Amino acid sequence: MNNQKGLSVKSVVAIGIGAAIYGPVVGFSVGFIGHALSDFLMYGQTWWSWVLATAVLGLIIGLYGMRLDLENGVFTTKQMIGFNIVQIIANVVSWLIIAPVGDILIYSEPQNKVFLQGATATITNSISILILGTILLKAYAATKVKKGSLRRD
């Protein structure tokens, strides 16, 4: 498979944001279903190792998202840093371990090719989520009423 393994920046950021806001089950499901459908509709076949990697990315970010208090308008600098550490780890696990190893085991792809693809995906996805994901999560939190900010007159 050529370049069809990669999701668009928009899709990766959407999975990261959705997972952080709605949790690990949604993150895993959106990653799995979204990537599987995208592969099938665009290329007529599904690259399952990368589908699983995307699902795991959503799962890990979703698990961390449970620690955030976005619904109450809270997304502190410390939480931003934590979110980005977790999303980078999730990208490394997904694209430098799961996807390449799956490609080797399932599709007998050459190691140098799949690890180069995985490294490229890790870097681009991490940077995309770091920039766009952080901005969007901060903006989302800003739309929510901060807990205890409303007082009765």
Secondary structure, 3 states (H helix, E strand, C coil): CCHHHCCCHHHHHHHHHHHHHHCHHHHHHHHHHHHHHHHHHHHCCCCHHHHHHHHHHHHHHHHHHCCCEHHHCECCHHHHHHHHHHHHHHHHHHHHHHHHHHHHHHHCCCHHHHHHHHHHHHHHHHHHHHHHHHHHHHHHHHCCCCCCCCCCC
